[in-house]
Amino acid sequence: APISQRRVVDIGCGGGILSDSMARKGADVLGADLAGKALKVAQLHALEAGTRGVKYREVSAEALAAEQPGSFDVVTCLEMMEHVPDPASVIAACTKLLKPGGHLFLSTINKNPKAYLLMVLGAEYVTGMVPKGTHDYGKFIKPSEIGTWLRQCDLNLMNITGMTYNPLTKRYSLGKDTDVNYLVHAVKPA
C-alpha cells in the first residue's frame, strides 16, 4: 500500500532523511529521537526544503507509546536497534504505537563473525566510513532474537530481507543475504 495519507512515526529518525522522504510522498510523519542535535538538523532541513507533513520531537519510543498508543499506520525504526540498551522494549513500544493492522519496519545488524569483520573492523578501522566506537558487537542482534521479540508482542513477521553494500559502486541493494544488515517487516493483527 502507498505511504501517502498514512500516519507514520520514524523512531530514531536522526537527521530526518527517511522522515522527510516519507513526508514528501504524502505521509503525515512524526520523527522521534533522543539526539537533540540531530533533530535540530532535521527541523532546519524541513524548513529549508519546505517539507510539509513532518514534525520532530525529542522523545523516547516508550514515552511516545504511553502518550499515543494505537495512533500510527506505520512505525519505522531503522539502524537504531543495535545502539539501544533494551531492544525488546523498543519493539514493545513500536507495537503499542501501531494501530491494529499497522506495519512495523526495522533494520539492524546481524550478530556473527562476518558482521563483526565488515561493520566493526572494515567500516570503523579499515575504511573509516564511520567513527571508531560507533558499533558495539555485543549489541548486534540475530534475526532469531528479533523473531522472538516480535512473537512476544503478538506481531506477525512478514519478511526478513538482507541489505548489502557494494563499496566499489557505493550502493546498497536488497536481497537474500542477511549475514550483515537486514530489514524486518511485521504486522500488528487487525
Buried (B, 14 or more C-beta within 10 A) or exposed (E): EEBEEBBBBBBBBBBBBBBBBBBBBBBBBBBBBBBEEBBEBBBEBBEEEEBEBBBBBEBBBBEBBEEBBEBBBBBBBBBBBBBBEEBBBBBBBBBBBBBEEBBBBBBBBBBBEEBBEBBBEBBBEEEEEEEEEEBEBEBBBBBEBBBEBBEEBEBEBEEBBBBBBEEEEEEEEEEEBBBBBBBBBBBBEE
